Amino acid sequence: MHKDGLLRATPQSRGVDPHAIATMLETIEREGIELHSLLIWSRNALVSETYWLPFTADRLHMMHSVTKSFTSMAVGLAVGDGLLEIDDAVLKFFPEHRAITQSPRLERMRVRHLLTMTSGHAQGISGGAWRRLRTSWVADFLAQPMAHEPGEVFVYDSAASYMLSAIVQKVTGRPIHDYLAERIFTPMNMSDDMRWDLSPEGINSGGNGLRCRTSDLLKLGILHLQGGIWNDKVLLSPDWVEMAVSAQIRDVVLGVFTGEAYLGPDEAGEGIPAVRREGYGFQWWRGPYESYSANGLFGQYCIVLPEQQTVVAFTAGIADDDRRVHELIFEILRPALGAVPIESPAVHPERRPARFKIQPGPETADAAPGCWHGQYSMEANQQQVQGIRLAVGSARQSIEFTLVDHRGTHVVEAGFGHWVEGITTISGARLHHSYEPDGGLRVLACARWIEGDDGWMCLEMDWLFIETAFRDTVRCWLKGGVLRVEREVNVNSAERVLPPLKGSAVDPASPEGNAAP
């Protein structure tokens, strides 16, 4: 038994063909699929555990909409405690907002409709849109126009999940993170340092914003596979689990994500492909082969295969329409579950998990141009960047990149040929699905020099935001006192490339040069 409470065993000891797992991992490496972790649990044991360094087992990771399935558990607990019922009216919990009511349909909205994404709204609200909203999220949700009768139409909506979080907090008197920590997380030995974003109202975001470890994600699936039972104790009502993972809404058609909201296939426009899913439960998706899953943006998934008594959890930085990992799970792994005779664990000693590596890039510090360090004043730009400074870093063979904008001064230190880890507050909301925490994000950064055309030299940096799906590539082009900065990201719900910045070197002897960024 591992310290996380999960038993480890060889695939053969659980009847799993190890060649299928090897094929999956080889395909992921060969095709360059950017996975961060992949855990396979089958018949009461973890049979495969892979992390792509520098991602590791003890790293927290942003789960995006997987968060919704955690929120569902909190609702299930509150129902089991007799604090609410799924057919309670939503407005019952927010009498202070009754003046907002614009439609009699709002009076008919029930908790069940929030759970199944059938609130009656014409358009969903993404977490990215609300992260910029500093006023009441509850009031904003209740003020949204209702084009449909509650229960009529499925519209994927992170705001509905937030309302569930707000309702549970109303009836328990505490955020759902604290509620779940006492009743679920602690008994299951989940991470005691997991974090969950709060709204301006002090309510956990509900539909997104949870950071936890991949093992916590895996345990979410295991608990539901086992009908709410963990170590012979009932933590979550089996009746609730059955309802939550069953198809309450069948044959769901999901339109296109615009960066602000999800549009239905009719609204999305001709030629925009719609995504068809097998069904939706209480914040859980139904999939092929009787599977169900907790799904998060950019490749965060917990997939449960009940017929094979298997749970697969993975984190990644991949586009939402990249289904290659799902194909490997359903077409390669699934047939291999129970495909070989079960062998005694003693026959095959436990193998160390594979640990692949995201490379920091070649060390090319010797190619640096002369007098590359200095301070640059930037031309007017939409990003409100005023100045940039390049300097020798404090770590071994590293560079310090400093940027000044309307939010303040921000630093990233990058190593030549190796990662340097730190915390940065550098602006990134436009590329990071509107995430820009005030306290900063943990980043690993590396750098290299690249020779360009016509005398240009490029300082190329990788910024790996290790607790998220995001990996930025930043290029600083230098020539004759001119600096041109380009920045792009691996995945995003909207733009992936920022407009380039241009600046000029500042004379160190000038007043502007003496005023360090």
C-alpha positions as semicolon CSV with decimal commas, in nm:
position;residue;x (nm);y (nm);z (nm)
1;M;0,000;0,000;0,000
2;H;0,141;0,338;-0,105
3;K;0,131;0,649;0,112
4;D;-0,158;0,778;-0,100
5;G;-0,361;0,474;0,010
6;L;-0,364;0,310;-0,332
7;L;-0,244;-0,046;-0,374
8;R;0,013;-0,095;-0,652
9;A;0,026;-0,419;-0,854
10;T;0,154;-0,547;-1,187
11;P;-0,089;-0,544;-1,479
12;Q;-0,070;-0,927;-1,503
13;S;-0,184;-0,964;-1,142
14;R;-0,508;-0,796;-1,243
15;G;-0,548;-0,976;-1,575
16;V;-0,436;-0,674;-1,780
17;D;-0,219;-0,730;-2,086
18;P;0,090;-0,510;-2,026
19;H;0,160;-0,492;-2,399
20;A;-0,149;-0,273;-2,442
21;I;-0,017;-0,024;-2,186
22;A;0,322;-0,026;-2,358
23;T;0,152;0,040;-2,694
24;M;-0,038;0,334;-2,546
25;L;0,275;0,492;-2,403
26;E;0,476;0,436;-2,720
27;T;0,199;0,595;-2,930
28;I;0,179;0,896;-2,699
29;E;0,554;0,947;-2,727
30;R;0,569;0,887;-3,102
31;E;0,282;1,124;-3,184
32;G;0,399;1,391;-2,942
33;I;0,073;1,403;-2,744
34;E;0,135;1,642;-2,457
35;L;0,026;1,437;-2,158
36;H;0,137;1,533;-1,809
37;S;0,023;1,220;-1,624
38;L;-0,159;0,891;-1,691
39;L;-0,282;0,656;-1,417
40;I;-0,456;0,321;-1,478
41;W;-0,636;0,151;-1,187
42;S;-0,791;-0,190;-1,241
43;R;-0,954;-0,436;-1,004
44;N;-0,853;-0,263;-0,684
45;A;-0,493;-0,173;-0,774
46;L;-0,293;0,088;-0,962
47;V;-0,134;-0,108;-1,246
48;S;0,032;0,174;-1,440
49;E;0,155;0,516;-1,330
50;T;0,325;0,753;-1,573
51;Y;0,435;1,114;-1,530
52;W;0,600;1,326;-1,795
53;L;0,872;1,512;-1,607
54;P;0,886;1,779;-1,479
55;F;0,524;1,690;-1,393
56;T;0,530;1,453;-1,096
57;A;0,296;1,271;-0,859
58;D;0,314;1,545;-0,597
59;R;0,232;1,833;-0,833
60;L;-0,111;1,993;-0,818
61;H;-0,282;2,041;-1,155
62;M;-0,567;2,266;-1,267
63;M;-0,868;2,040;-1,337
64;H;-1,097;2,286;-1,518
65;S;-1,445;2,134;-1,565
66;V;-1,356;1,810;-1,390
67;T;-1,433;2,034;-1,092
68;K;-1,803;1,998;-1,171
69;S;-1,800;1,630;-1,074
70;F;-1,645;1,721;-0,736
71;T;-1,923;1,977;-0,691
72;S;-2,177;1,705;-0,766
73;M;-2,043;1,509;-0,468
74;A;-2,104;1,808;-0,240
75;V;-2,465;1,827;-0,359
76;G;-2,501;1,453;-0,299
77;L;-2,374;1,490;0,057
78;A;-2,613;1,778;0,129
79;V;-2,906;1,578;-0,010
80;G;-2,804;1,281;0,202
81;D;-2,783;1,506;0,508
82;G;-3,138;1,625;0,447
83;L;-3,026;1,984;0,386
84;L;-3,179;2,013;0,039
85;E;-3,367;1,817;-0,228
86;I;-3,295;1,810;-0,599
87;D;-3,647;1,933;-0,674
88;D;-3,609;2,241;-0,452
89;A;-3,660;2,571;-0,633
90;V;-3,333;2,755;-0,696
91;L;-3,482;3,087;-0,583
92;K;-3,569;2,930;-0,248
93;F;-3,202;2,964;-0,150
94;F;-3,159;3,326;-0,262
95;P;-3,450;3,533;-0,128
96;E;-3,224;3,839;-0,127
97;H;-3,215;3,823;-0,509
98;R;-3,588;3,780;-0,578
99;A;-3,611;4,133;-0,715
100;I;-3,392;4,020;-1,005
101;T;-3,662;3,782;-1,132
102;Q;-3,747;3,876;-1,491
103;S;-3,920;3,559;-1,603
104;P;-4,174;3,325;-1,444
105;R;-3,951;3,048;-1,577
106;L;-3,694;3,138;-1,314
107;E;-3,950;3,050;-1,047
108;R;-3,969;2,700;-1,200
109;M;-3,594;2,637;-1,210
110;R;-3,496;2,351;-0,979
111;V;-3,168;2,217;-0,840
112;R;-3,215;1,920;-1,074
113;H;-3,196;2,157;-1,372
114;L;-2,862;2,294;-1,252
115;L;-2,727;1,942;-1,209
116;T;-2,827;1,841;-1,564
117;M;-2,740;2,169;-1,740
118;T;-3,103;2,230;-1,837
119;S;-3,155;2,560;-1,654
120;G;-3,348;2,717;-1,942
121;H;-3,083;2,968;-2,041
122;A;-3,015;3,019;-2,409
123;Q;-2,640;3,037;-2,366
124;G;-2,391;2,908;-2,111
125;I;-2,139;3,119;-1,922
126;S;-1,779;2,999;-1,909
127;G;-1,552;3,033;-1,609
128;G;-1,329;3,254;-1,822
129;A;-1,605;3,510;-1,865
130;W;-1,688;3,521;-1,494
131;R;-1,327;3,543;-1,377
132;R;-1,334;3,903;-1,498
133;L;-1,660;3,976;-1,313
134;R;-1,606;4,143;-0,975
135;T;-1,972;4,173;-0,875
136;S;-2,212;3,898;-0,759
137;W;-2,200;3,587;-0,977
138;V;-2,529;3,468;-0,827
139;A;-2,702;3,789;-0,928
140;D;-2,555;3,769;-1,278
141;F;-2,680;3,412;-1,323
142;L;-3,032;3,493;-1,205
143;A;-3,046;3,795;-1,437
144;Q;-2,966;3,593;-1,750
145;P;-3,252;3,570;-2,004
146;M;-3,431;3,235;-2,013
147;A;-3,520;3,133;-2,367
148;H;-3,648;2,790;-2,265
149;E;-3,853;2,624;-1,997
150;P;-3,624;2,462;-1,736
151;G;-3,561;2,100;-1,829
152;E;-3,627;2,148;-2,203
153;V;-3,282;2,210;-2,351
154;F;-2,927;2,107;-2,257
155;V;-2,692;2,408;-2,252
156;Y;-2,349;2,345;-2,104
157;D;-2,299;2,612;-1,842
158;S;-2,025;2,650;-1,579
159;A;-2,245;2,907;-1,410
160;A;-2,499;2,634;-1,326
161;S;-2,226;2,449;-1,137
162;Y;-2,137;2,766;-0,950
163;M;-2,498;2,798;-0,840
164;L;-2,482;2,444;-0,701
165;S;-2,175;2,544;-0,500
166;A;-2,357;2,855;-0,375
167;I;-2,662;2,651;-0,271
168;V;-2,456;2,396;-0,078
169;Q;-2,271;2,678;0,097
170;K;-2,606;2,834;0,188
171;V;-2,735;2,517;0,356
172;T;-2,407;2,408;0,520
173;G;-2,267;2,747;0,617
174;R;-1,924;2,675;0,465
175;P;-1,757;2,648;0,123
176;I;-1,793;2,313;-0,051
177;H;-1,416;2,261;-0,037
178;D;-1,434;2,251;0,344
179;Y;-1,747;2,034;0,336
180;L;-1,584;1,783;0,100
181;A;-1,253;1,792;0,286
182;E;-1,418;1,666;0,604
183;R;-1,649;1,410;0,444
184;I;-1,459;1,288;0,136
185;F;-1,105;1,418;0,095
186;T;-0,969;1,334;0,440
187;P;-1,120;0,982;0,468
188;M;-0,986;0,904;0,118
189;N;-0,639;1,041;0,194
190;M;-0,666;1,299;-0,083
191;S;-0,428;1,594;-0,099
192;D;-0,460;1,822;0,201
193;D;-0,317;2,114;0,002
194;M;-0,556;2,109;-0,294
195;R;-0,686;2,455;-0,383
196;W;-1,019;2,580;-0,514
197;D;-1,084;2,929;-0,651
198;L;-1,329;3,160;-0,478
199;S;-1,572;3,406;-0,636
200;P;-1,599;3,769;-0,520
201;E;-1,878;3,638;-0,292
202;G;-1,641;3,394;-0,117
203;I;-1,797;3,088;-0,282
204;N;-1,594;2,808;-0,445
205;S;-1,626;2,843;-0,822
206;G;-1,805;2,510;-0,859
207;G;-1,760;2,460;-1,232
208;N;-1,383;2,502;-1,244
209;G;-1,085;2,633;-1,049
210;L;-0,991;2,318;-0,854
211;R;-0,624;2,219;-0,834
212;C;-0,548;1,870;-0,708
213;R;-0,318;1,576;-0,782
214;T;-0,384;1,315;-1,048
215;S;-0,422;1,054;-0,774
216;D;-0,709;1,263;-0,630
217;L;-0,870;1,267;-0,972
218;L;-0,832;0,892;-0,994
219;K;-0,991;0,845;-0,651
220;L;-1,291;1,048;-0,763
221;G;-1,356;0,781;-1,025
222;I;-1,281;0,491;-0,792
223;L;-1,529;0,618;-0,531
224;H;-1,806;0,634;-0,790
225;L;-1,713;0,297;-0,940
226;Q;-1,745;0,150;-0,589
227;G;-2,088;0,307;-0,536
228;G;-1,970;0,569;-0,287
229;I;-1,787;0,317;-0,066
230;W;-1,423;0,356;0,038
231;N;-1,246;0,105;0,263
232;D;-1,582;-0,051;0,354
233;K;-1,726;0,284;0,465
234;V;-2,013;0,459;0,286
235;L;-1,886;0,810;0,214
236;L;-2,141;0,900;-0,054
237;S;-2,491;0,761;-0,090
238;P;-2,499;0,470;-0,340
239;D;-2,837;0,599;-0,461
240;W;-2,682;0,938;-0,532
241;V;-2,389;0,783;-0,717
242;E;-2,624;0,582;-0,937
243;M;-2,822;0,893;-1,029
244;A;-2,512;1,108;-1,078
245;V;-2,340;0,880;-1,328
246;S;-2,657;0,771;-1,513
247;A;-2,775;0,943;-1,831
248;Q;-3,029;1,194;-1,701
249;I;-3,008;1,363;-2,041
250;R;-2,948;1,140;-2,341
251;D;-2,779;1,198;-2,676
252;V;-2,632;1,535;-2,583
253;V;-2,523;1,763;-2,867
254;L;-2,262;2,019;-2,766
255;G;-2,191;2,310;-2,996
256;V;-1,877;2,521;-3,018
257;F;-1,688;2,705;-2,744
258;T;-1,635;3,069;-2,840
259;G;-1,401;3,162;-2,558
260;E;-1,688;3,329;-2,376
261;A;-1,963;3,067;-2,386
262;Y;-2,085;2,747;-2,548
263;L;-2,317;2,795;-2,843
264;G;-2,560;2,531;-2,960
265;P;-2,506;2,383;-3,307
266;D;-2,775;2,605;-3,459
267;E;-2,620;2,921;-3,314
268;A;-2,264;2,820;-3,399
269;G;-2,316;2,868;-3,771
270;E;-2,313;2,652;-4,079
271;G;-2,008;2,429;-4,110
272;I;-1,926;2,434;-3,737
273;P;-1,911;2,070;-3,621
274;A;-2,116;1,980;-3,316
275;V;-1,987;1,730;-3,061
276;R;-2,227;1,446;-2,982
277;R;-2,202;1,272;-2,645
278;E;-2,386;0,964;-2,517
279;G;-2,553;1,153;-2,235
280;Y;-2,518;1,366;-1,922
281;G;-2,585;1,285;-1,558
282;F;-2,543;1,505;-1,253
283;Q;-2,223;1,682;-1,368
284;W;-2,090;1,357;-1,518
285;W;-2,066;1,264;-1,887
286;R;-2,174;0,931;-2,033
287;G;-1,948;0,771;-2,293
288;P;-1,910;0,460;-2,508
289;Y;-1,905;0,105;-2,367
290;E;-2,119;0,209;-2,067
291;S;-1,840;0,438;-1,946
292;Y;-1,883;0,766;-1,763
293;S;-1,633;1,044;-1,707
294;A;-1,540;1,372;-1,545
295;N;-1,417;1,595;-1,825
296;G;-1,197;1,904;-1,808
297;L;-1,078;2,152;-2,069
298;F;-0,737;2,095;-2,233
299;G;-0,718;1,723;-2,153
300;Q;-0,807;1,667;-1,786
301;Y;-1,010;1,345;-1,758
302;C;-1,124;1,069;-1,525
303;I;-1,281;0,785;-1,725
304;V;-1,461;0,499;-1,550
305;L;-1,510;0,163;-1,726
306;P;-1,751;-0,017;-1,488
307;E;-1,773;-0,341;-1,687
308;Q;-1,395;-0,379;-1,662
309;Q;-1,370;-0,242;-1,304
310;T;-1,117;0,011;-1,429
311;V;-1,054;0,383;-1,386
312;V;-0,818;0,590;-1,603
313;A;-0,713;0,942;-1,503
314;F;-0,492;1,174;-1,702
315;T;-0,387;1,538;-1,717
316;A;-0,256;1,713;-2,026
317;G;-0,214;2,024;-2,236
318;I;-0,405;1,922;-2,550
319;A;-0,683;2,071;-2,760
320;D;-1,040;1,973;-2,680
321;D;-1,093;1,817;-3,021
322;D;-0,784;1,593;-2,987
323;R;-0,942;1,254;-2,912
324;R;-0,632;1,040;-2,959
325;V;-0,595;0,952;-2,589
326;H;-0,961;0,851;-2,574
327;E;-0,911;0,628;-2,878
328;L;-0,614;0,460;-2,709
329;I;-0,816;0,401;-2,392
330;F;-1,126;0,263;-2,562
331;E;-0,969;0,079;-2,854
332;I;-0,631;-0,039;-2,716
333;L;-0,657;-0,053;-2,337
334;R;-1,020;-0,159;-2,290
335;P;-0,990;-0,488;-2,486
336;A;-0,673;-0,568;-2,285
337;L;-0,852;-0,547;-1,949
338;G;-0,905;-0,902;-1,827
339;A;-0,742;-1,037;-2,142
340;V;-0,463;-1,241;-1,979
341;P;-0,469;-1,505;-1,700
342;I;-0,434;-1,349;-1,358
343;E;-0,090;-1,416;-1,214
344;S;0,024;-1,392;-0,854
345;P;0,174;-1,049;-0,769
346;A;0,471;-1,238;-0,624
347;V;0,561;-1,380;-0,966
348;H;0,640;-1,035;-1,103
349;P;0,796;-0,783;-0,863
350;E;0,651;-0,435;-0,881
351;R;0,802;-0,234;-1,164
352;R;0,891;0,129;-1,134
353;P;0,647;0,349;-1,326
354;A;0,765;0,490;-1,655
355;R;0,875;0,853;-1,624
356;F;0,906;1,028;-1,957
357;K;1,040;1,378;-1,986
358;I;0,939;1,707;-2,142
359;Q;1,282;1,829;-2,249
360;P;1,396;2,182;-2,162
361;G;1,575;2,217;-2,494
362;P;1,947;2,229;-2,585
363;E;2,187;2,449;-2,395
364;T;2,305;2,717;-2,634
365;A;2,431;2,990;-2,402
366;D;2,758;3,020;-2,596
367;A;2,564;3,154;-2,894
368;A;2,455;3,465;-2,706
369;P;2,517;3,793;-2,891
370;G;2,732;4,059;-2,735
371;C;2,561;4,314;-2,509
372;W;2,229;4,129;-2,511
373;H;2,136;4,243;-2,161
374;G;1,972;4,575;-2,107
375;Q;1,650;4,765;-2,061
376;Y;1,400;4,833;-2,338
377;S;1,121;5,087;-2,365
378;M;0,822;4,939;-2,549
379;E;0,605;5,111;-2,805
380;A;0,235;5,161;-2,721
381;N;0,051;4,829;-2,732
382;Q;-0,280;4,663;-2,636
383;Q;-0,109;4,457;-2,365
384;Q;-0,007;4,777;-2,184
385;V;0,352;4,658;-2,157
386;Q;0,575;4,957;-2,083
387;G;0,920;4,810;-2,044
388;I;1,125;4,490;-2,058
389;R;1,464;4,413;-1,910
390;L;1,696;4,123;-1,990
391;A;1,964;4,045;-1,732
392;V;2,184;3,763;-1,605
393;G;1,985;3,547;-1,365
394;S;2,075;3,441;-1,013
395;A;2,052;3,067;-1,092
396;R;2,323;2,869;-1,271
397;Q;2,348;2,979;-1,637
398;S;2,018;3,159;-1,646
399;I;1,856;3,475;-1,771
400;E;1,614;3,704;-1,590
401;F;1,325;3,839;-1,794
402;T;1,148;4,137;-1,632
403;L;0,832;4,294;-1,770
404;V;0,651;4,609;-1,652
405;D;0,286;4,661;-1,739
406;H;-0,031;4,819;-1,595
407;R;-0,040;4,549;-1,323
408;G;0,314;4,601;-1,197
409;T;0,655;4,439;-1,235
410;H;0,682;4,068;-1,320
411;V;0,984;3,836;-1,342
412;V;1,055;3,498;-1,502
413;E;1,398;3,337;-1,463
414;A;1,493;3,080;-1,730
415;G;1,786;2,839;-1,736
416;F;1,995;2,764;-2,042
417;G;1,946;2,392;-2,107
418;H;1,772;2,334;-1,775
419;W;1,453;2,436;-1,595
420;V;1,447;2,710;-1,332
421;E;1,141;2,702;-1,106
422;G;0,974;3,005;-0,954
423;I;0,652;3,200;-0,904
424;T;0,554;3,469;-1,151
425;T;0,273;3,722;-1,168
426;I;0,330;3,791;-1,538
427;S;0,012;3,876;-1,726
428;G;-0,132;3,578;-1,910
429;A;-0,512;3,595;-1,901
430;R;-0,553;3,636;-2,278
431;L;-0,361;3,314;-2,343
432;H;-0,462;3,120;-2,031
433;H;-0,842;3,094;-2,046
434;S;-0,864;3,416;-1,840
435;Y;-0,659;3,276;-1,549
436;E;-0,437;3,539;-1,387
437;P;-0,421;3,477;-1,010
438;D;-0,308;3,774;-0,803
439;G;-0,066;3,553;-0,612
440;G;0,101;3,433;-0,931
441;L;0,154;3,094;-1,093
442;R;0,431;2,841;-1,045
443;V;0,646;2,835;-1,358
444;L;0,941;2,632;-1,485
445;A;1,137;2,815;-1,754
446;C;1,425;2,735;-1,986
447;A;1,602;2,937;-2,254
448;R;1,818;2,901;-2,564
449;W;1,975;3,131;-2,823
450;I;1,878;3,087;-3,189
451;E;2,045;3,263;-3,480
452;G;1,799;3,425;-3,719
453;D;1,821;3,592;-4,058
454;D;1,972;3,931;-4,140
455;G;2,169;3,959;-3,817
456;W;1,878;3,897;-3,577
457;M;1,939;3,683;-3,267
458;C;1,653;3,519;-3,082
459;L;1,630;3,442;-2,711
460;E;1,367;3,166;-2,709
461;M;1,212;3,069;-2,376
462;D;0,967;2,797;-2,271
463;W;0,750;2,891;-1,975
464;L;0,587;2,578;-1,836
465;F;0,310;2,674;-1,593
466;I;0,346;2,347;-1,406
467;E;0,009;2,346;-1,225
468;T;-0,185;2,415;-1,544
469;A;-0,218;2,293;-1,901
470;F;-0,040;2,600;-2,035
471;R;0,309;2,613;-2,188
472;D;0,412;2,947;-2,337
473;T;0,684;2,997;-2,595
474;V;0,837;3,346;-2,581
475;R;1,081;3,477;-2,842
476;C;1,284;3,793;-2,789
477;W;1,438;3,904;-3,120
478;L;1,738;4,137;-3,082
479;K;1,922;4,349;-3,337
480;G;2,093;4,689;-3,313
481;G;1,916;4,801;-2,996
482;V;1,576;4,687;-3,117
483;L;1,370;4,426;-2,927
484;R;1,075;4,239;-3,077
485;V;0,882;4,003;-2,844
486;E;0,652;3,723;-2,959
487;R;0,445;3,504;-2,727
488;E;0,223;3,202;-2,796
489;V;0,066;2,920;-2,595
490;N;0,014;2,548;-2,659
491;V;-0,363;2,546;-2,588
492;N;-0,632;2,802;-2,515
493;S;-1,005;2,855;-2,553
494;A;-0,949;3,169;-2,759
495;E;-0,640;3,330;-2,914
496;R;-0,312;3,140;-2,889
497;V;-0,074;3,408;-3,021
498;L;-0,041;3,762;-2,885
499;P;0,035;4,058;-3,111
500;P;0,413;4,117;-3,116
501;L;0,568;4,386;-2,899
502;K;0,840;4,621;-3,022
503;G;1,081;4,833;-2,820
504;S;1,414;5,010;-2,821
505;A;1,714;4,992;-2,590
506;V;1,733;5,257;-2,320
507;D;2,063;5,432;-2,253
508;P;2,172;5,316;-1,904
509;A;2,294;5,670;-1,830
510;S;1,954;5,825;-1,905
511;P;1,696;5,892;-1,630
512;E;1,476;5,622;-1,781
513;G;1,769;5,379;-1,784
514;N;1,844;5,447;-1,418
515;A;1,483;5,369;-1,325
516;A;1,496;4,990;-1,320
517;P;1,177;4,806;-1,415
